[in-house]
Amino acid sequence: MRTYADSSFIVRLLSGEVGSEQVISEYRRIERPAIFFLPLHALEVRNAILQRAFVQRQVQSLSERKRAAHNRDAALARLAVYLARRALVEVSTESEPAFMFAHELSMKHTERIGSRTIDILHVANAIALKAEQFLTTDSRQAELARAEGLKVIAVP
């Protein structure tokens, strides 16, 4: 099945942060489909992992800083494993058509739903890739994806 996940879903799949257990459980329940992984995901996912480490390292104790470094390294290692096993399938789309379609989605839905730009880009890319299901942890993004006819699996 052609599966697209937003970055929040992928980050929780990899990181062990709050909500990860539910995401992992849902991913297993739907039989671990391969997930499209765009350059947009690569930037967002890696940056989220590094940003989380930055925030965790603000704690003063040495043991907390070491734990933050360990969590960062573990999440990045899991990302490398998912990519190597093609659980995350690196693909690309033409950015200009995706942005044009995202503009259309914005005009059509944002005032009603309150969609953020990054959420609109994810839905536009999922549609461009002809995804059959859309995985997310974001209720507004789920609403946008449903409004555009995608089968949504939302994990609160």
N, C-alpha and C positions, 0 to 999 in steps of 0.2 A: 504494500500500500504506500502511495506517495504521501509522505508525512513531513510537515513543516512545524517546527516549534519556535516560539519566540525565545529570545535570549534569557529571559527570567526562568523559563522552564529548564533550559540547558544548564544554566548556572546552578540551579538547585539539584539537578541530576548529578553534577560533578562535585559540589562544594561541601556538602554536609551542613549547610546553614539551616536556619529555621525553615521548615516546610519541605526539606529534602526527602524525608521519609515518605510523605504522601506522594511526591513526584515520582520517586523510585518505585513505589508500590503501583502507581497508575501505569508507569512505563512497562513494568513487568506484566500487569494485567492485560495490556493491549499487545502483548507478545513482542516487545522490544523492537519496534520497527526501525529501519534505517531512517535517519532524520537528515533533511537537507541542511547543509552548513555553508552559508555564504560568507564572503569577506566581511560583511556587516556583522555576522555572528562572531567571527574570529576576533574582530576588534572589541565588540561589546562584551563577550564572554571573558576574554583575557583581561580586559580592563576592569571588569567587575571583580574578578578574583584578586587582582593587584590592589584595587581600591579597598576591598574588604581587609586585605593584609595591612594596608596603611592605617585604616581605622583601628584595627586590633592592636597594632604596634604602638598606638598612642598611650597604651597602658604602660605604667612605669616599671613593673617588675620584669626581671630578666626571664623568668619562666613563662610569663604571658607573651613576651616578644618571641621567644623560641617556639611557643605553641602556634603563634600567628604565622611564623615562617614555615613551620611544618604543615599547617593547613593549606597555605598557598602552594607549597611544593606538591602536596598530595592532590590538590584539585588540578593543577597543571599536568601532573602525571596521568591522572584519569582522563583528561582531555586528550593527551597524546595516545592513550590506549583506545579510546573511542574512535579517534581518527584512523589509527592503524587498522582497527578491526572493521572499519567502514560502518560503524553504528552511526557515526556522523559522516555524511557523504559531502565532500567539498564540491560545490557547484558555484556557478556564477550566472548572473543575469545581466542583461543590458541595463545600465543604470538610468539612462535618459528615459526610456519608455516606462520604467518602474516609477521614476519621479513624476512623470506626466500622469500616470494612473493614480499615484498617491495624491496628486493635486485634486483629481476628480473625487477620490474618496473623501478627502478633507471637505470639499464643498458640499458633498452629499450627506455626510454624517457627523462632522465634528461639533457643530452647534447643538445637535441633539444628544450626542453621546459624550462629548468632551474628550475625544481622542487626542493623544499626544502624537507628535510627528513620527517618532520612532515606531510607535504602534501601527500607524498608517503604513509606514514603509514595510514593516513585516507582513501585514496583510496583503499589500500590493505584490510583494515578492512571492508570497505563497500562491496567490492566484496566477502570477506569471509562470510559476513552476508547475501549475496544474496539480497542486497538492489536493489530496483527497481527505486529509484530516489535518487539523490545526491544534497544536498543543500549547497551552498557556497557563500562567498563574495569575493573569490580570483580567479582572471582570470586564473592564471597559473594552479591552482588546478582544475578549471573547465575544462581546456584543457586536463589535464592528465586524469581526470575522463571520459571525452568524448572519448579520445583515447582508453580507455579500455572498451568502450561500455555502460557506464552508462548514463541514462537519467539525464541530469544536469539542475538544476534550479539555475542560477547565478544571484545574486543581486549585482549590481555595488556599 
